[in-house]
Every structure is written in structure tokens, then in C-alpha cells.
Amino acid sequence: MIWHHIFSPFPYFLFVFIRRGTGENLYFNLYGFVQSAAHLYVLRFLLGVAEAGFFPGILLYFTYWFRKRERAIATSVLILALPIGSIIGAPLSTWIMDVVQWGGLSGWRWMFILEGIPAVVLGIVVLFYLTNTPKQAKWLTKEESDWLEGELEKERVESKRVNKTTKKEMLKDIKVWQLTLVYFANYTAMYGLGFWLPSIVKSLTENVSSNLQIGWITMIPALVGMISLLFMGWNASRTNSHRIHIVISFLIALIGFGASAFGTGR
């Protein structure tokens, strides 16, 4: 992978975590100066630039610690952060919006400011706890680290034999661009749902009278997602059929998004 030849995980993740947190805080603070929708679009773009390297970097980091057969479940556990974040964040965010009005700032501004702080704190924690490779981990015995490094090295040798080994060859490979398109479409749908789900919930019922109630309702899809993530990751690793699991997941999402277009609401 390109990142493997450019970055070491330790300083890279420290940089990304702190950059993501400080970028978000700057973005949130600049809301006070927003005068138009165009300003919001520009700030959201800059936020995307600040956080773009996090998830690809984590996937690369997994290749230093997990064998191929174990990465699906490891990735599933990682992505659990999304539904867990929704379960905790949805009611918390809406509570902040309704209750916190410090310093004359609106609740929604404090929501963004307060929720950007943990990323900065986590960046400092990474400085002390993140280990690049198994052989550098003090909490593994030499026998354990040697065995894991040997297993991973076998996979790297096989990967070099099968995959492209230069950045130029990677960029010329049609499969790279196909996967890029799938990744783009997936995150477009995911972010679209995440951004608009509270508005959709509010439009579907007249019985919701507060932001906090909306937050509790938006937890439901996240709870279902947690179960699905763990099952799909576990079953894909167990059966070694990752492609079919991805196809099934996207088909379910396609049906869900398609059906939502015909839902009744204001």
C-alpha cells in the first residue's frame, strides 16, 4: 500500500487524531462567523480534509497486527464506533442543543465545540499507548511477537507477488478505481443518512416535541447496525467469503434507501 512506504503509524495517527480534533474545533468555532450556506460548504470541506486520512490509516495499521482471516471481524469492531457513537451521541447532542446555552452561544454551537474535544485528548493518549508493530509491543512475549510477525510476513510476501508494488502501477489498476467508486458511494450514502436522519424522523411524526426525543429515536437504527456489523464481520471471517457479504450488505442498503424514498412525511 502507498501509505506503508510513506508513513509510520505512530506519528501518523498522532498527527491525524490531533489534526482532526483541532480541525473540528476550528470548524465549529468558525460557525459564529458563517453568513451563508456557501460558508458552511467551505468549512465542511475543510473538515473533510482534516479527517480524511483516519479510516484508511486505521485499515493500514490493521495489516501490521491482524492476519487476513482476522481483519474482517477486527474492522467490524472498529466500525462499531459508528453505531455506538450514534447511541451515545444522538441523545447527548440533542440534550446539549436543548440545555447548554453558555456564554450566550446557541446550543448547537456548543454541541460542536464540546464534541470536538475528545479527538484532541485521544491524540495525546495515542502518543503514549500506540505501538507500531508486534515486535515493539512490551505486553507480548518474544515468542508471541515472533510468531505473529512471521505470520504477517508470509502474507506480505504473497501480497507482493499478487498485487501492484509501485504507486504508478496502483494508479493504473482499474480495480483501484472501482474500489474507490464503491468507497465513495458507500460514504455518500452513510453521511447522507447520518446528516438527515434526525430531520427524517422529525418529518415522519407530529408526536416528537423536542430534540432529545428525536435523539432517542435515532438510536434505533444504530442498535440494529451493531448486531449486523458483528454478525457480518464474524461470518465473513468464518466462511472466508468477504465479497458476498459486501454485496449482500449493499443490496440491503439499496433496498432500504429505495424504500425510504416512498415513505410518507411532511
Secondary structure, DSSP 4 states (H G I P E B T S, - for coil): -TGGGT--HHHHHHHHHHHHHHHHHHHHHHGGG--SHHHHHHHHHHHHHHHTTHHHHHHHHHTTTS-HHHHHHHHHHHHTHHHHHHHHHHHHHHHHHHH--GGG--HHHHHHHHHHHHHHHHHHHHHHH--SSGGG-TTS-HHHHHHHHHHHHHHHHHHHHHS--SHHHHHH-HHHHHHHHHHHHHHHHHHHHHHHHHHHHHHH-S---SHHHHHHHTHHHHHHHHHHHHHHHHHHHHHT-HHHHHHHHHHHHHHHHHHHTT----
